[in-house]
Amino acid sequence: MSDEIQTSEPQQPVFSIEKIYVKDASLEIPGAPQIFLEREAPQIEVSLSTAGGLISEGMFDASVTVTVTARLGERTMFLIEVTQGGVFQIRGVPDQELAPVLGIACPNILFPYLRETVSDLSVRAGFPPVLLNPVNFEALFAQQAAMRAADADTAQNSSATH
């Protein structure tokens, strides 16, 4: 028998993709079929949001939701909303680093799938493909963190004055 000294080495971080899926998809063409007779190019509006949270020990859900609205003046040509989800195994990551992993790394993985789904839906609806521009999720995460901090300061200041 050997007398080995066991040292407790820090746990190596684990990050793996368990599942990528379309959580929700919606397509509306309120003016069909007349809208297909229009020849002018629509104005495209895009809004995007991310979410993430704990499912069970070491397993997390992250999602990216996009809403694409195509308008001709005041009329909506089409509306596409897609939520692309993913289940990720994340272990050995310090708590303070977990939010950036869920808000930056996971959305970066999900975005190409979301982009493909939106493009596919627009083509299947009879319109040209909608190609979403790349998104800087790091900047988006920083912007959301700054907004949360400002909201917390506002709430703290309003409760201090009452």
C-alpha positions in Angstrom: 0.0 0.0 0.0 1.2 3.4 -0.8 0.7 6.4 1.4 -0.4 9.0 -1.1 -1.2 12.4 0.1 -4.4 13.6 -1.5 -4.6 17.2 -2.2 -7.9 18.9 -3.0 -7.3 20.5 -6.3 -9.7 23.2 -7.5 -12.5 21.8 -9.6 -11.9 22.4 -13.3 -14.8 24.4 -14.9 -17.2 22.4 -17.1 -19.1 24.0 -19.9 -21.0 21.8 -22.4 -24.0 22.1 -24.7 -26.7 19.6 -23.7 -29.5 20.7 -26.1 -30.3 23.4 -28.5 -33.9 23.9 -29.5 -36.6 26.3 -30.8 -38.5 27.2 -27.7 -41.1 29.3 -29.4 -41.7 30.5 -33.0 -44.5 32.7 -34.3 -45.2 34.1 -37.7 -48.0 36.5 -38.5 -49.0 38.0 -41.9 -52.0 40.1 -41.1 -52.5 41.6 -44.6 -52.2 38.3 -46.5 -52.8 37.7 -49.4 -53.1 41.4 -50.5 -49.8 42.3 -48.9 -48.0 40.2 -51.5 -49.1 42.6 -54.2 -47.0 45.4 -52.6 -43.7 46.2 -54.4 -42.0 48.6 -52.0 -39.4 47.5 -49.5 -40.6 47.3 -45.9 -39.0 49.0 -42.9 -37.6 46.2 -40.7 -37.5 46.6 -36.9 -35.6 44.1 -34.7 -35.7 43.8 -31.0 -33.7 41.2 -29.1 -33.5 40.0 -25.5 -31.7 37.3 -23.6 -32.6 35.2 -20.5 -31.0 32.5 -18.5 -31.5 30.6 -15.3 -30.9 27.5 -13.2 -32.8 24.3 -14.2 -31.2 21.9 -11.7 -27.8 21.4 -10.1 -25.2 22.4 -12.7 -27.8 22.6 -15.5 -28.9 26.0 -16.9 -31.3 27.2 -19.5 -30.4 30.2 -21.7 -32.5 31.7 -24.5 -32.4 34.5 -27.0 -35.7 36.0 -28.2 -36.0 38.2 -31.3 -39.0 40.0 -32.7 -38.8 41.1 -36.4 -41.5 43.4 -37.6 -41.7 44.4 -41.3 -43.9 47.5 -41.9 -45.1 49.4 -44.9 -46.0 52.7 -43.5 -48.5 52.0 -40.7 -49.3 48.5 -42.0 -47.5 45.4 -40.7 -46.3 43.3 -43.6 -45.2 40.4 -41.3 -44.2 39.7 -37.7 -41.8 37.0 -36.7 -40.9 36.1 -33.1 -38.5 33.3 -32.3 -37.1 32.2 -29.0 -34.0 29.9 -29.4 -33.2 28.0 -26.3 -30.4 25.9 -25.0 -29.6 23.7 -22.1 -26.1 24.0 -20.8 -24.1 22.1 -18.2 -22.0 24.7 -16.3 -20.0 23.5 -13.3 -17.1 24.8 -11.3 -17.7 28.4 -12.5 -17.6 31.0 -9.7 -21.0 32.7 -9.0 -19.7 36.1 -10.1 -18.8 34.7 -13.5 -22.0 32.7 -14.1 -24.1 35.7 -15.3 -21.6 36.6 -18.1 -21.5 33.0 -19.2 -25.3 32.9 -19.4 -25.6 36.4 -20.9 -22.7 36.3 -23.3 -21.3 32.9 -24.1 -24.6 31.0 -24.3 -26.3 33.6 -26.5 -23.3 33.6 -28.8 -23.8 29.9 -29.3 -27.6 30.2 -29.8 -27.6 33.2 -32.2 -26.6 31.3 -35.4 -29.5 28.9 -34.9 -31.9 31.8 -34.2 -30.7 33.6 -37.3 -31.3 30.6 -39.4 -34.8 30.0 -38.0 -35.8 33.7 -38.6 -34.5 33.5 -42.2 -36.3 30.2 -42.8 -39.6 31.5 -41.5 -39.5 34.7 -43.7 -38.8 32.6 -46.8 -41.5 30.1 -46.0 -43.9 33.0 -45.5 -43.2 34.1 -49.1 -40.8 37.0 -48.4 -37.1 37.5 -49.0 -34.9 36.1 -46.3 -34.4 38.3 -43.2 -30.7 38.1 -42.3 -30.1 39.3 -38.8 -26.9 41.3 -38.3 -24.3 39.9 -35.9 -24.9 40.9 -32.3 -22.3 41.9 -29.7 -23.7 40.1 -26.7 -20.9 41.4 -24.5 -22.0 45.0 -25.2 -25.6 44.0 -24.7 -24.8 42.3 -21.4 -22.9 45.4 -20.2 -25.8 47.7 -21.2 -28.3 45.5 -19.4 -26.1 45.4 -16.3 -25.8 49.2 -16.4 -29.6 49.6 -16.7 -30.1 47.2 -13.7 -27.6 49.2 -11.6 -29.3 52.5 -12.5 -32.7 51.0 -11.6 -31.3 49.8 -8.3 -29.8 53.2 -7.6 -33.2 54.9 -8.4 -35.1 52.5 -6.2 -32.6 52.9 -3.3 -32.7 56.7 -3.6 -36.5 56.8 -3.7 -36.8 54.5 -0.6 -34.2 56.7 1.2 -36.3 59.8 0.7 -39.5 58.3 2.0 
